[in-house]
Amino acid sequence: MNTSTPGTQLTAAEAVERLEVLYGAAVVALRKAIGEFIIDGSLPDADLRAAGLFTYPELSVSWDGTAQNQFKSRAYGLSLIHI
């Protein structure tokens, strides 16, 4: 289950949501496979294993090194009072 899509840009919330979905699917598949093995000794299908059904998701973050919003307005005040 290779779900990587190079160049896909997600927000942080979208990425976390996607990771949760993939992780949940992997946990369900692993639990089912372990249960079947315990009951009758059957091994998971090799094609499903090769497709990545039992793998946990990987998060890859890349950054081109440039800030999207380089202009930040700041106001600095200096007050000198002489008495």
N, C-alpha and C positions, 0 to 999 in steps of 0.2 A: 504494500500500500504506500507507494511513494507519492506523497502529496506535495512535494516541493514544487514551487513555481518560481523559478529565478526571475527577479525583477519585479515581483509582486510587492506592492507597498501597502502595508496595513498600519492602522493606528495601533497604539499600544494595547488598547482595549480589544480591538479585533484580533490581534495576535494572541493575547491571553485566552480569549474565547475559543479560538481555533485550537490552541494547545490543549485546552480542557476537553474539547470534543475528541481529539485524537487520542489523548491519554485515556479517556473514559472507554473508548472503543477497544484500545489495547488491553485494558484491565479486564473488560468483559470477555474478550477472546481468550485471554490467558486463563481466567477462572474456569471457563467452559472446557478448555482443553485439559486442564489439570483434573477437573471433575471427571471427564470421560476416561482419562488415564487411570484414575483411582478405581473407577467402576469396572472397566473391562480391559485395561492395559493398552487401549488404542492410542496411537501416536497421532499428532496433528498432521493434516495433509501437507505434504512437502510443498505443493504449489502455493498454499496459503502462507506457509512460512516464508517462502521465497518472495512472495508479494509484500511482505512486511507487516502482516496482520498482527504479529506479536511484538512489534517494536514500539518503543516509546517515542514520542515526537521529539524532534530536535529543533531548537530555535537558533537561527543564524541571523545575526544582526550585522549590517554593514553600514558604514558611514563614509561619505566622501570627504569629510574633513571641513566642509564649509557650513557655516551657520545659515539657516534660512532667513532669520531676521537679525541682521547685524546692527540695525539702528535702534538704539534704546535711548530714549530721552531721559536725561537725568538733570536735575537742577541742584546746583551746589550754591549755597549762600554763605557769604562771609560778612560778618558785621563787625566793624572796628569802631568802638566808641571811645573817644578820648574826652576825659573830663578835666 
